[in-house]
Amino acid sequence: MIKFLIKTIGLILYMKKLFCYLMLSLSLLPVCLFSDSTISDSHRNKDKSALAFTEPQNIHKVIDYDSATANQINTPSPFLDYFPDIGKIVKRGTLRIGVNTFSSNEPFIIENPKGEFSGLDIEISKDFCKNIGVKPEFNYKAQNIIELFKMLASGEIDIAVGDLSRSFERMKYVYFSKSYAVFYHTIIMNNDDLKRLGIEKNPFKYLQENDVKIGVESETAYVEFAQLDFPKATLVKYPPNGDGFGDLQKHKILVGFGDSNEFAAVARKFPEIALHFTMYVLADLKVSKGIAVSPINPNLLSLINSYLEMHDVNYELEDLIEKYPDVYKCE
C-alpha cells in the first residue's frame, strides 16, 4: 500500500512537471511566430547566433493642414501623424529660411564677390534640411532685424539665421533654439584713455559706475547687453561697418562693445590695432547664438533643438578660427 502511494505521488508530480513545460512552450509560441515573421534574412548571421530585427517602415503620414477639410496625403501607414507645423513643411518640401545679411556676421554668413552666401549658418541650415528631407529656401529680403522678426511672426519664413544672439528681450517675440555657438562680452578701449583714467588693469568697475559713452552696433542684441552691463552709460549706436574705431581713436567714445568673435576677427585683420587699443574679454558674461523660429512652429523648434543636440553642434571661437581661417587671417 505504501509503495502504491509513493508511485502515485511520483506520477502526479511527473504529470505536473510535464504540464508546466507544455504551458511554457505554448506561451513562447506567439513570440517565435512574431520573430520569424519580422527577422530580416539579410541580417541573420550564418550561424544564426545573432538576430536582427527590421525597423518598421513608413510609420508617418503627412496631413494637409492648409485645406479646410484637412485631407490626408501621403499616408502609407495609419500609426502616426506629423505635428501640424512639421506636416506643412514636409508637404511643401522646403524650409523657408530668412538670412541676416544686414549686419557684420562672419563667419556665420559669408558673402563672396559674386553675391553668393556661405558660412556656418548656411551649412547648418542645409544639413538640418537634409535630415528632415526637405530643401532649403533662403530669403535675403530683410533689411534689418525688425523686418526679419516680422517675417517670422507672420509665418512668411519658418526660421531665421545669421549670427543671431539669444536675448531675453528677443525671446518675447520669437522662439530661439538652444545655443550652438558661445562667445563672451568684449570691450575695446583706447590705450591713452586707459592710462589717463588709471584703469588699465580692470576698467569694468569704472565703466559700471560712471556715465561714459559706449559705442555699439545698432539693432543688435548688444544694445540690450550693453544696457545691462553698464546701466549708467550713454550708448552711441553705429550702423554696420560704421566708424566706431575712428571715434574711439578720436576719443569721441570711451568704449567699443561687442563679442569676442567680432573683435577677434577685427584684431586679426588689423593687427596694428594692438598698438593703440586694448581688448578686455568679460569671461563671466556669455553671448550665445541660436536659430530664431517662427512662433507658429513650436514643434519645429523642438526638432531643431534635437538636431543640434544629437549632432553635437557647439562652437567656440577657437573652433571657428580653425574652420574658417580666411575670415580671421591677418591682411
Phi and psi restraints in degrees (value plus and minus 20) as a CYANA .aco file:
   2 ILE   PHI     -83.0   -43.0
   2 ILE   PSI     -61.6   -21.6
   3 LYS   PHI     -83.4   -43.4
   3 LYS   PSI     -58.0   -18.0
   4 PHE   PHI     -84.1   -44.1
   4 PHE   PSI     -62.8   -22.8
   5 LEU   PHI     -83.3   -43.3
   5 LEU   PSI     -61.5   -21.5
   6 ILE   PHI     -82.0   -42.0
   6 ILE   PSI     -64.6   -24.6
   7 LYS   PHI     -84.4   -44.4
   7 LYS   PSI     -60.5   -20.5
   8 THR   PHI     -83.5   -43.5
   8 THR   PSI     -65.3   -25.3
   9 ILE   PHI     -82.2   -42.2
   9 ILE   PSI     -61.8   -21.8
  10 GLY   PHI     -82.5   -42.5
  10 GLY   PSI     -59.8   -19.8
  11 LEU   PHI     -85.5   -45.5
  11 LEU   PSI     -61.3   -21.3
  12 ILE   PHI     -82.5   -42.5
  12 ILE   PSI     -64.6   -24.6
  13 LEU   PHI     -82.8   -42.8
  13 LEU   PSI     -59.1   -19.1
  14 TYR   PHI     -84.8   -44.8
  14 TYR   PSI     -64.3   -24.3
  15 MET   PHI     -84.4   -44.4
  15 MET   PSI     -58.0   -18.0
  16 LYS   PHI     -83.6   -43.6
  16 LYS   PSI     -61.8   -21.8
  17 LYS   PHI     -85.3   -45.3
  17 LYS   PSI     -61.9   -21.9
  18 LEU   PHI     -82.9   -42.9
  18 LEU   PSI     -59.8   -19.8
  19 PHE   PHI     -83.9   -43.9
  19 PHE   PSI     -60.0   -20.0
  20 CYS   PHI     -82.5   -42.5
  20 CYS   PSI     -64.0   -24.0
  21 TYR   PHI     -81.7   -41.7
  21 TYR   PSI     -61.2   -21.2
  22 LEU   PHI     -82.7   -42.7
  22 LEU   PSI     -65.9   -25.9
  23 MET   PHI     -84.7   -44.7
  23 MET   PSI     -57.8   -17.8
  24 LEU   PHI     -83.7   -43.7
  24 LEU   PSI     -60.4   -20.4
  25 SER   PHI     -84.2   -44.2
  25 SER   PSI     -61.8   -21.8
  26 LEU   PHI     -86.4   -46.4
  26 LEU   PSI     -56.3   -16.3
  27 SER   PHI     -88.5   -48.5
  27 SER   PSI     -47.2    -7.2
  28 LEU   PHI    -106.0   -66.0
  28 LEU   PSI     -34.6     5.4
  29 LEU   PHI     -79.4   -39.4
  29 LEU   PSI     -67.1   -27.1
  30 PRO   PHI     -80.1   -40.1
  30 PRO   PSI     -56.1   -16.1
  31 VAL   PHI     -84.1   -44.1
  31 VAL   PSI     -62.9   -22.9
  32 CYS   PHI     -85.4   -45.4
  32 CYS   PSI     -61.9   -21.9
  33 LEU   PHI     -84.2   -44.2
  33 LEU   PSI     -63.2   -23.2
  34 PHE   PHI     -81.1   -41.1
  34 PHE   PSI     -63.6   -23.6
  35 SER   PHI     -83.9   -43.9
  35 SER   PSI     -63.6   -23.6
  36 ASP   PHI     -83.8   -43.8
  36 ASP   PSI     -49.4    -9.4
  37 SER   PHI    -105.9   -65.9
  37 SER   PSI     -34.6     5.4
  38 THR   PHI    -137.1   -97.1
  38 THR   PSI     -27.9    12.1
  39 ILE   PHI     -97.9   -57.9
  39 ILE   PSI     109.5   149.5
  40 SER   PHI     -99.1   -59.1
  40 SER   PSI     103.0   143.0
  41 ASP   PHI     -80.5   -40.5
  41 ASP   PSI     -52.3   -12.3
  42 SER   PHI     -89.2   -49.2
  42 SER   PSI     -35.2     4.8
  43 HIS   PHI    -124.8   -84.8
  43 HIS   PSI     -17.6    22.4
  44 ARG   PHI     -98.4   -58.4
  44 ARG   PSI     120.9   160.9
  45 ASN   PHI     -95.1   -55.1
  45 ASN   PSI     136.2   176.2
  46 LYS   PHI     -81.0   -41.0
  46 LYS   PSI     -56.7   -16.7
  47 ASP   PHI    -106.8   -66.8
  47 ASP   PSI     -19.6    20.4
  48 LYS   PHI      35.0    75.0
  48 LYS   PSI       7.7    47.7
  49 SER   PHI    -102.0   -62.0
  49 SER   PSI     -39.8     0.2
  50 ALA   PHI    -148.7  -108.7
  50 ALA   PSI     117.2   157.2
  51 LEU   PHI    -139.5   -99.5
  51 LEU   PSI     119.0   159.0
  52 ALA   PHI    -140.6  -100.6
  52 ALA   PSI     116.8   156.8
  53 PHE   PHI    -118.4   -78.4
  53 PHE   PSI     119.9   159.9
  54 THR   PHI     -94.0   -54.0
  54 THR   PSI     123.5   163.5
  55 GLU   PHI     -97.9   -57.9
  55 GLU   PSI     125.8   165.8
  56 PRO   PHI     -83.2   -43.2
  56 PRO   PSI     119.1   159.1
  57 GLN   PHI    -125.5   -85.5
  57 GLN   PSI     128.5   168.5
  58 ASN   PHI      34.0    74.0
  58 ASN   PSI      30.1    70.1
  59 ILE   PHI    -109.3   -69.3
  59 ILE   PSI     -23.8    16.2
  60 HIS   PHI    -123.2   -83.2
  60 HIS   PSI     133.0   173.0
  61 LYS   PHI    -151.7  -111.7
  61 LYS   PSI     131.8   171.8
  62 VAL   PHI    -124.0   -84.0
  62 VAL   PSI     116.9   156.9
  63 ILE   PHI    -127.8   -87.8
  63 ILE   PSI     115.1   155.1
  64 ASP   PHI    -102.7   -62.7
  64 ASP   PSI      74.7   114.7
  65 TYR   PHI    -107.4   -67.4
  65 TYR   PSI     -19.8    20.2
  66 ASP   PHI    -102.1   -62.1
  66 ASP   PSI     -43.8    -3.8
  67 SER   PHI    -106.1   -66.1
  67 SER   PSI     135.6   175.6
  68 ALA   PHI     -86.7   -46.7
  68 ALA   PSI     -51.3   -11.3
  69 THR   PHI    -115.1   -75.1
  69 THR   PSI     -22.3    17.7
  70 ALA   PHI      32.2    72.2
  70 ALA   PSI      32.1    72.1
  71 ASN   PHI     -83.0   -43.0
  71 ASN   PSI     118.8   158.8
  72 GLN   PHI    -100.4   -60.4
  72 GLN   PSI     118.2   158.2
  73 ILE   PHI    -150.8  -110.8
  73 ILE   PSI     130.1   170.1
  74 ASN   PHI      29.8    69.8
  74 ASN   PSI      41.1    81.1
  75 THR   PHI    -136.3   -96.3
  75 THR   PSI      56.8    96.8
  76 PRO   PHI     -93.4   -53.4
  76 PRO   PSI     -33.4     6.6
  77 SER   PHI    -163.4  -123.4
  77 SER   PSI     125.0   165.0
  78 PRO   PHI    -109.1   -69.1
  78 PRO   PSI     -12.5    27.5
  79 PHE   PHI     -97.1   -57.1
  79 PHE   PSI     -74.7   -34.7
  80 LEU   PHI    -154.3  -114.3
  80 LEU   PSI     131.0   171.0
  81 ASP   PHI    -130.2   -90.2
  81 ASP   PSI     130.5   170.5
  82 TYR   PHI     -90.4   -50.4
  82 TYR   PSI     134.2   174.2
  83 PHE   PHI     -79.7   -39.7
  83 PHE   PSI     130.7   170.7
  84 PRO   PHI     -73.4   -33.4
  84 PRO   PSI     -67.0   -27.0
  85 ASP   PHI     -87.9   -47.9
  85 ASP   PSI     -56.7   -16.7
  86 ILE   PHI     -88.7   -48.7
  86 ILE   PSI     -61.1   -21.1
  87 GLY   PHI     -79.6   -39.6
  87 GLY   PSI     -60.7   -20.7
  88 LYS   PHI     -83.4   -43.4
  88 LYS   PSI     -61.2   -21.2
  89 ILE   PHI     -88.0   -48.0
  89 ILE   PSI     -64.1   -24.1
  90 VAL   PHI     -85.3   -45.3
  90 VAL   PSI     -61.0   -21.0
  91 LYS   PHI     -82.8   -42.8
  91 LYS   PSI     -63.3   -23.3
  92 ARG   PHI     -84.6   -44.6
  92 ARG   PSI     -54.6   -14.6
  93 GLY   PHI      66.6   106.6
  93 GLY   PSI     -16.7    23.3
  94 THR   PHI    -159.9  -119.9
  94 THR   PSI     130.6   170.6
  95 LEU   PHI    -128.1   -88.1
  95 LEU   PSI      99.9   139.9
  96 ARG   PHI    -105.6   -65.6
  96 ARG   PSI      98.4   138.4
  97 ILE   PHI    -140.3  -100.3
  97 ILE   PSI      93.7   133.7
  98 GLY   PHI    -101.5   -61.5
  98 GLY   PSI     119.6   159.6
  99 VAL   PHI    -141.7  -101.7
  99 VAL   PSI     110.2   150.2
 100 ASN   PHI     -98.0   -58.0
 100 ASN   PSI      85.6   125.6
 101 THR   PHI    -135.2   -95.2
 101 THR   PSI     -11.3    28.7
 102 PHE   PHI    -121.5   -81.5
 102 PHE   PSI     -21.3    18.7
 103 SER   PHI    -155.2  -115.2
 103 SER   PSI     147.3   187.3
 104 SER   PHI     -89.4   -49.4
 104 SER   PSI      97.9   137.9
 105 ASN   PHI    -169.6  -129.6
 105 ASN   PSI       5.4    45.4
 106 GLU   PHI     -90.9   -50.9
 106 GLU   PSI     126.1   166.1
 107 PRO   PHI    -112.8   -72.8
 107 PRO   PSI      -2.7    37.3
 108 PHE   PHI     -87.9   -47.9
 108 PHE   PSI     -63.9   -23.9
 109 ILE   PHI    -149.0  -109.0
 109 ILE   PSI     102.9   142.9
 110 ILE   PHI    -141.8  -101.8
 110 ILE   PSI     105.5   145.5
 111 GLU   PHI    -127.3   -87.3
 111 GLU   PSI     108.8   148.8
 112 ASN   PHI    -109.8   -69.8
 112 ASN   PSI     152.6   192.6
 113 PRO   PHI     -78.6   -38.6
 113 PRO   PSI     -41.5    -1.5
 114 LYS   PHI    -105.9   -65.9
 114 LYS   PSI     -20.4    19.6
 115 GLY   PHI      62.1   102.1
 115 GLY   PSI      -2.4    37.6
 116 GLU   PHI    -114.8   -74.8
 116 GLU   PSI     125.0   165.0
 117 PHE   PHI    -131.3   -91.3
 117 PHE   PSI     120.7   160.7
 118 SER   PHI    -163.3  -123.3
 118 SER   PSI    -182.6  -142.6
 119 GLY   PHI      95.0   135.0
 119 GLY   PSI     156.8   196.8
 120 LEU   PHI     -78.3   -38.3
 120 LEU   PSI     -67.6   -27.6
 121 ASP   PHI     -89.2   -49.2
 121 ASP   PSI     -51.7   -11.7
 122 ILE   PHI     -87.2   -47.2
 122 ILE   PSI     -61.6   -21.6
 123 GLU   PHI     -83.8   -43.8
 123 GLU   PSI     -66.6   -26.6
 124 ILE   PHI     -81.4   -41.4
 124 ILE   PSI     -62.9   -22.9
 125 SER   PHI     -82.0   -42.0
 125 SER   PSI     -65.4   -25.4
 126 LYS   PHI     -84.1   -44.1
 126 LYS   PSI     -61.1   -21.1
 127 ASP   PHI     -89.3   -49.3
 127 ASP   PSI     -57.7   -17.7
 128 PHE   PHI     -82.8   -42.8
 128 PHE   PSI     -64.1   -24.1
 129 CYS   PHI     -80.2   -40.2
 129 CYS   PSI     -61.0   -21.0
 130 LYS   PHI     -80.6   -40.6
 130 LYS   PSI     -58.6   -18.6
 131 ASN   PHI     -89.7   -49.7
 131 ASN   PSI     -48.8    -8.8
 132 ILE   PHI    -122.4   -82.4
 132 ILE   PSI     -17.4    22.6
 133 GLY   PHI      58.5    98.5
 133 GLY   PSI      12.1    52.1
 134 VAL   PHI    -150.1  -110.1
 134 VAL   PSI     151.7   191.7
 135 LYS   PHI    -120.8   -80.8
 135 LYS   PSI     125.9   165.9
 136 PRO   PHI     -97.5   -57.5
 136 PRO   PSI     119.0   159.0
 137 GLU   PHI    -144.5  -104.5
 137 GLU   PSI      79.1   119.1
 138 PHE   PHI    -102.8   -62.8
 138 PHE   PSI     118.8   158.8
 139 ASN   PHI    -144.6  -104.6
 139 ASN   PSI      99.9   139.9
 140 TYR   PHI    -130.7   -90.7
 140 TYR   PSI      -0.8    39.2
 141 LYS   PHI     -93.7   -53.7
 141 LYS   PSI     -51.8   -11.8
 142 ALA   PHI     -80.8   -40.8
 142 ALA   PSI     113.5   153.5
 143 GLN   PHI    -119.1   -79.1
 143 GLN   PSI     -30.6     9.4
 144 ASN   PHI    -180.4  -140.4
 144 ASN   PSI     154.4   194.4
 145 ILE   PHI     -88.2   -48.2
 145 ILE   PSI     -51.1   -11.1
 146 ILE   PHI     -85.0   -45.0
 146 ILE   PSI     -64.4   -24.4
 147 GLU   PHI     -83.0   -43.0
 147 GLU   PSI     -59.8   -19.8
 148 LEU   PHI     -83.2   -43.2
 148 LEU   PSI     -64.4   -24.4
 149 PHE   PHI     -90.6   -50.6
 149 PHE   PSI     -52.6   -12.6
 150 LYS   PHI     -85.5   -45.5
 150 LYS   PSI     -58.1   -18.1
 151 MET   PHI     -84.5   -44.5
 151 MET   PSI     -55.9   -15.9
 152 LEU   PHI     -87.3   -47.3
 152 LEU   PSI     -66.6   -26.6
 153 ALA   PHI     -83.0   -43.0
 153 ALA   PSI     -56.2   -16.2
 154 SER   PHI    -101.7   -61.7
 154 SER   PSI     -33.6     6.4
 155 GLY   PHI      66.8   106.8
 155 GLY   PSI     -11.9    28.1
 156 GLU   PHI     -83.2   -43.2
 156 GLU   PSI     -53.3   -13.3
 157 ILE   PHI    -146.4  -106.4
 157 ILE   PSI     135.7   175.7
 158 ASP   PHI    -108.3   -68.3
 158 ASP   PSI     -60.8   -20.8
 159 ILE   PHI    -160.2  -120.2
 159 ILE   PSI     148.2   188.2
 160 ALA   PHI    -157.1  -117.1
 160 ALA   PSI     122.4   162.4
 161 VAL   PHI    -156.4  -116.4
 161 VAL   PSI     149.8   189.8
 162 GLY   PHI     104.5   144.5
 162 GLY   PSI      43.0    83.0
 163 ASP   PHI      38.4    78.4
 163 ASP   PSI      26.2    66.2
 164 LEU   PHI    -110.9   -70.9
 164 LEU   PSI     100.1   140.1
 165 SER   PHI    -102.8   -62.8
 165 SER   PSI     118.2   158.2
 166 ARG   PHI     -99.0   -59.0
 166 ARG   PSI     105.7   145.7
 167 SER   PHI    -160.5  -120.5
 167 SER   PSI     136.3   176.3
 168 PHE   PHI     -79.8   -39.8
 168 PHE   PSI     -63.4   -23.4
 169 GLU   PHI     -85.5   -45.5
 169 GLU   PSI     -62.8   -22.8
 170 ARG   PHI     -85.1   -45.1
 170 ARG   PSI     -53.0   -13.0
 171 MET   PHI     -93.3   -53.3
 171 MET   PSI     -21.7    18.3
 172 LYS   PHI     -99.6   -59.6
 172 LYS   PSI     -35.2     4.8
 173 TYR   PHI    -135.7   -95.7
 173 TYR   PSI     -58.1   -18.1
 174 VAL   PHI    -156.0  -116.0
 174 VAL   PSI     140.9   180.9
 175 TYR   PHI     -98.0   -58.0
 175 TYR   PSI     131.9   171.9
 176 PHE   PHI    -149.3  -109.3
 176 PHE   PSI     120.0   160.0
 177 SER   PHI     -91.5   -51.5
 177 SER   PSI     151.9   191.9
 178 LYS   PHI     -81.7   -41.7
 178 LYS   PSI     140.7   180.7
 179 SER   PHI     -88.2   -48.2
 179 SER   PSI     120.2   160.2
 180 TYR   PHI    -141.7  -101.7
 180 TYR   PSI     -22.2    17.8
 181 ALA   PHI    -173.8  -133.8
 181 ALA   PSI     119.0   159.0
 182 VAL   PHI    -149.9  -109.9
 182 VAL   PSI     110.5   150.5
 183 PHE   PHI    -148.6  -108.6
 183 PHE   PSI    -185.4  -145.4
 184 TYR   PHI    -156.5  -116.5
 184 TYR   PSI     128.2   168.2
 185 HIS   PHI     -77.8   -37.8
 185 HIS   PSI     116.1   156.1
 186 THR   PHI    -159.2  -119.2
 186 THR   PSI     119.7   159.7
 187 ILE   PHI    -140.8  -100.8
 187 ILE   PSI     135.3   175.3
 188 ILE   PHI    -152.2  -112.2
 188 ILE   PSI     117.0   157.0
 189 MET   PHI    -155.4  -115.4
 189 MET   PSI     133.2   173.2
 190 ASN   PHI     -90.6   -50.6
 190 ASN   PSI     111.8   151.8
 191 ASN   PHI     -79.2   -39.2
 191 ASN   PSI     -54.4   -14.4
 192 ASP   PHI     -84.7   -44.7
 192 ASP   PSI     -59.3   -19.3
 193 ASP   PHI     -88.5   -48.5
 193 ASP   PSI     -57.9   -17.9
 194 LEU   PHI     -81.5   -41.5
 194 LEU   PSI     -64.0   -24.0
 195 LYS   PHI     -88.4   -48.4
 195 LYS   PSI     -62.2   -22.2
 196 ARG   PHI     -80.9   -40.9
 196 ARG   PSI     -57.8   -17.8
 197 LEU   PHI    -110.9   -70.9
 197 LEU   PSI     -30.4     9.6
 198 GLY   PHI      46.4    86.4
 198 GLY   PSI      18.9    58.9
 199 ILE   PHI    -144.6  -104.6
 199 ILE   PSI      11.9    51.9
 200 GLU   PHI     -80.7   -40.7
 200 GLU   PSI     -57.5   -17.5
 201 LYS   PHI     -92.7   -52.7
 201 LYS   PSI     -62.5   -22.5
 202 ASN   PHI    -175.7  -135.7
 202 ASN   PSI      77.2   117.2
 203 PRO   PHI    -103.6   -63.6
 203 PRO   PSI     -25.7    14.3
 204 PHE   PHI     -80.7   -40.7
 204 PHE   PSI     -65.7   -25.7
 205 LYS   PHI     -82.0   -42.0
 205 LYS   PSI     -62.5   -22.5
 206 TYR   PHI     -82.2   -42.2
 206 TYR   PSI     -62.2   -22.2
 207 LEU   PHI     -88.9   -48.9
 207 LEU   PSI     -50.9   -10.9
 208 GLN   PHI     -93.8   -53.8
 208 GLN   PSI     -49.0    -9.0
 209 GLU   PHI    -118.6   -78.6
 209 GLU   PSI     -23.0    17.0
 210 ASN   PHI    -149.9  -109.9
 210 ASN   PSI     135.4   175.4
 211 ASP   PHI    -102.1   -62.1
 211 ASP   PSI      76.0   116.0
 212 VAL   PHI    -138.6   -98.6
 212 VAL   PSI     140.0   180.0
 213 LYS   PHI    -112.0   -72.0
 213 LYS   PSI     103.9   143.9
 214 ILE   PHI    -141.4  -101.4
 214 ILE   PSI     104.5   144.5
 215 GLY   PHI    -105.8   -65.8
 215 GLY   PSI     115.9   155.9
 216 VAL   PHI    -169.2  -129.2
 216 VAL   PSI     129.0   169.0
 217 GLU   PHI     -91.2   -51.2
 217 GLU   PSI     110.4   150.4
 218 SER   PHI     -88.2   -48.2
 218 SER   PSI     135.9   175.9
 219 GLU   PHI      35.7    75.7
 219 GLU   PSI      14.8    54.8
 220 THR   PHI    -144.4  -104.4
 220 THR   PSI     147.1   187.1
 221 ALA   PHI     -87.0   -47.0
 221 ALA   PSI     -34.7     5.3
 222 TYR   PHI     -90.8   -50.8
 222 TYR   PSI     -40.9    -0.9
 223 VAL   PHI     -83.5   -43.5
 223 VAL   PSI     -67.2   -27.2
 224 GLU   PHI     -83.7   -43.7
 224 GLU   PSI     -65.2   -25.2
 225 PHE   PHI     -82.8   -42.8
 225 PHE   PSI     -62.3   -22.3
 226 ALA   PHI     -84.0   -44.0
 226 ALA   PSI     -58.0   -18.0
 227 GLN   PHI     -84.7   -44.7
 227 GLN   PSI     -55.8   -15.8
 228 LEU   PHI     -93.4   -53.4
 228 LEU   PSI     -61.2   -21.2
 229 ASP   PHI     -92.6   -52.6
 229 ASP   PSI     -56.5   -16.5
 230 PHE   PHI    -151.5  -111.5
 230 PHE   PSI      56.3    96.3
 231 PRO   PHI     -83.0   -43.0
 231 PRO   PSI     -43.0    -3.0
 232 LYS   PHI    -114.0   -74.0
 232 LYS   PSI     -24.0    16.0
 233 ALA   PHI     -97.9   -57.9
 233 ALA   PSI     137.7   177.7
 234 THR   PHI    -120.9   -80.9
 234 THR   PSI     102.2   142.2
 235 LEU   PHI    -110.2   -70.2
 235 LEU   PSI     111.8   151.8
 236 VAL   PHI    -129.1   -89.1
 236 VAL   PSI      94.1   134.1
 237 LYS   PHI    -115.3   -75.3
 237 LYS   PSI     111.0   151.0
 238 TYR   PHI    -134.9   -94.9
 238 TYR   PSI     125.9   165.9
 239 PRO   PHI     -90.6   -50.6
 239 PRO   PSI     145.2   185.2
 240 PRO   PHI     -73.7   -33.7
 240 PRO   PSI     116.3   156.3
 241 ASN   PHI      42.9    82.9
 241 ASN   PSI       4.9    44.9
 242 GLY   PHI     -92.3   -52.3
 242 GLY   PSI     151.5   191.5
 243 ASP   PHI    -110.8   -70.8
 243 ASP   PSI      33.2    73.2
 244 GLY   PHI     -85.7   -45.7
 244 GLY   PSI     -58.3   -18.3
 245 PHE   PHI     -88.0   -48.0
 245 PHE   PSI     -54.9   -14.9
 246 GLY   PHI     -82.7   -42.7
 246 GLY   PSI     -64.7   -24.7
 247 ASP   PHI     -88.1   -48.1
 247 ASP   PSI     -51.7   -11.7
 248 LEU   PHI     -86.8   -46.8
 248 LEU   PSI     -59.1   -19.1
 249 GLN   PHI     -90.8   -50.8
 249 GLN   PSI     -51.8   -11.8
 250 LYS   PHI    -108.4   -68.4
 250 LYS   PSI     -16.4    23.6
 251 HIS   PHI      46.5    86.5
 251 HIS   PSI       3.4    43.4
 252 LYS   PHI     -96.2   -56.2
 252 LYS   PSI     -47.2    -7.2
 253 ILE   PHI    -148.8  -108.8
 253 ILE   PSI     137.2   177.2
 254 LEU   PHI    -113.6   -73.6
 254 LEU   PSI     -50.3   -10.3
 255 VAL   PHI    -158.7  -118.7
 255 VAL   PSI     123.5   163.5
 256 GLY   PHI    -126.8   -86.8
 256 GLY   PSI     116.8   156.8
 257 PHE   PHI    -143.4  -103.4
 257 PHE   PSI     115.4   155.4
 258 GLY   PHI    -188.3  -148.3
 258 GLY   PSI    -163.6  -123.6
 259 ASP   PHI    -146.3  -106.3
 259 ASP   PSI     149.9   189.9
 260 SER   PHI     -83.9   -43.9
 260 SER   PSI     -50.5   -10.5
 261 ASN   PHI     -89.4   -49.4
 261 ASN   PSI     -66.3   -26.3
 262 GLU   PHI     -79.7   -39.7
 262 GLU   PSI     -67.9   -27.9
 263 PHE   PHI     -95.4   -55.4
 263 PHE   PSI     -47.0    -7.0
 264 ALA   PHI     -85.1   -45.1
 264 ALA   PSI     -61.9   -21.9
 265 ALA   PHI     -83.8   -43.8
 265 ALA   PSI     -62.0   -22.0
 266 VAL   PHI     -85.4   -45.4
 266 VAL   PSI     -64.5   -24.5
 267 ALA   PHI     -84.4   -44.4
 267 ALA   PSI     -56.1   -16.1
 268 ARG   PHI     -94.0   -54.0
 268 ARG   PSI     -54.6   -14.6
 269 LYS   PHI     -95.1   -55.1
 269 LYS   PSI     -51.7   -11.7
 270 PHE   PHI    -148.9  -108.9
 270 PHE   PSI      54.7    94.7
 271 PRO   PHI     -81.9   -41.9
 271 PRO   PSI     -39.8     0.2
 272 GLU   PHI     -88.1   -48.1
 272 GLU   PSI     -33.1     6.9
 273 ILE   PHI     -78.1   -38.1
 273 ILE   PSI     -53.8   -13.8
 274 ALA   PHI     -81.4   -41.4
 274 ALA   PSI     -40.6    -0.6
 275 LEU   PHI     -93.6   -53.6
 275 LEU   PSI     -44.3    -4.3
 276 HIS   PHI    -141.2  -101.2
 276 HIS   PSI     -36.9     3.1
 277 PHE   PHI    -151.0  -111.0
 277 PHE   PSI     135.3   175.3
 278 THR   PHI    -145.9  -105.9
 278 THR   PSI     116.3   156.3
 279 MET   PHI    -123.8   -83.8
 279 MET   PSI     123.3   163.3
 280 TYR   PHI    -146.4  -106.4
 280 TYR   PSI     101.4   141.4
 281 VAL   PHI    -113.2   -73.2
 281 VAL   PSI     104.4   144.4
 282 LEU   PHI    -111.0   -71.0
 282 LEU   PSI      69.7   109.7
 283 ALA   PHI     -85.3   -45.3
 283 ALA   PSI     -36.8     3.2
 284 ASP   PHI    -117.0   -77.0
 284 ASP   PSI     -14.8    25.2
 285 LEU   PHI    -140.8  -100.8
 285 LEU   PSI      83.6   123.6
 286 LYS   PHI    -112.3   -72.3
 286 LYS   PSI     131.7   171.7
 287 VAL   PHI    -138.2   -98.2
 287 VAL   PSI     100.2   140.2
 288 SER   PHI    -132.1   -92.1
 288 SER   PSI     118.3   158.3
 289 LYS   PHI    -119.5   -79.5
 289 LYS   PSI     121.6   161.6
 290 GLY   PHI    -164.3  -124.3
 290 GLY   PSI     152.6   192.6
 291 ILE   PHI    -116.7   -76.7
 291 ILE   PSI     105.7   145.7
 292 ALA   PHI    -101.5   -61.5
 292 ALA   PSI     117.3   157.3
 293 VAL   PHI    -146.4  -106.4
 293 VAL   PSI     119.5   159.5
 294 SER   PHI     -78.5   -38.5
 294 SER   PSI     119.7   159.7
 295 PRO   PHI     -81.8   -41.8
 295 PRO   PSI     -37.4     2.6
 296 ILE   PHI    -107.3   -67.3
 296 ILE   PSI     -16.5    23.5
 297 ASN   PHI    -142.4  -102.4
 297 ASN   PSI      39.8    79.8
 298 PRO   PHI     -84.7   -44.7
 298 PRO   PSI     -53.4   -13.4
 299 ASN   PHI     -97.7   -57.7
 299 ASN   PSI     -47.4    -7.4
 300 LEU   PHI     -84.5   -44.5
 300 LEU   PSI     -58.7   -18.7
 301 LEU   PHI     -77.9   -37.9
 301 LEU   PSI     -66.8   -26.8
 302 SER   PHI     -82.1   -42.1
 302 SER   PSI     -59.1   -19.1
 303 LEU   PHI     -86.8   -46.8
 303 LEU   PSI     -61.1   -21.1
 304 ILE   PHI     -84.4   -44.4
 304 ILE   PSI     -63.4   -23.4
 305 ASN   PHI     -80.8   -40.8
 305 ASN   PSI     -60.1   -20.1
 306 SER   PHI     -84.9   -44.9
 306 SER   PSI     -61.1   -21.1
 307 TYR   PHI     -80.8   -40.8
 307 TYR   PSI     -67.8   -27.8
 308 LEU   PHI     -82.4   -42.4
 308 LEU   PSI     -58.3   -18.3
 309 GLU   PHI     -92.6   -52.6
 309 GLU   PSI     -66.2   -26.2
 310 MET   PHI     -88.3   -48.3
 310 MET   PSI     -51.0   -11.0
 311 HIS   PHI    -115.9   -75.9
 311 HIS   PSI     -15.2    24.8
 312 ASP   PHI      32.1    72.1
 312 ASP   PSI      30.1    70.1
 313 VAL   PHI    -103.0   -63.0
 313 VAL   PSI      82.0   122.0
 314 ASN   PHI    -175.7  -135.7
 314 ASN   PSI      84.6   124.6
 315 TYR   PHI    -131.6   -91.6
 315 TYR   PSI     126.7   166.7
 316 GLU   PHI    -142.4  -102.4
 316 GLU   PSI     156.1   196.1
 317 LEU   PHI     -77.0   -37.0
 317 LEU   PSI     -63.9   -23.9
 318 GLU   PHI     -81.2   -41.2
 318 GLU   PSI     -55.7   -15.7
 319 ASP   PHI     -85.4   -45.4
 319 ASP   PSI     -60.5   -20.5
 320 LEU   PHI     -91.5   -51.5
 320 LEU   PSI     -57.0   -17.0
 321 ILE   PHI     -81.2   -41.2
 321 ILE   PSI     -59.2   -19.2
 322 GLU   PHI     -91.6   -51.6
 322 GLU   PSI     -57.2   -17.2
 323 LYS   PHI     -99.0   -59.0
 323 LYS   PSI     -54.1   -14.1
 324 TYR   PHI    -147.8  -107.8
 324 TYR   PSI      47.7    87.7
 325 PRO   PHI     -82.5   -42.5
 325 PRO   PSI     -48.9    -8.9
 326 ASP   PHI     -86.5   -46.5
 326 ASP   PSI     -49.5    -9.5
 327 VAL   PHI     -88.4   -48.4
 327 VAL   PSI     -51.6   -11.6
 328 TYR   PHI    -128.1   -88.1
 328 TYR   PSI     -20.5    19.5
 329 LYS   PHI     -89.2   -49.2
 329 LYS   PSI     130.9   170.9
 330 CYS   PHI     -92.5   -52.5
 330 CYS   PSI     118.6   158.6
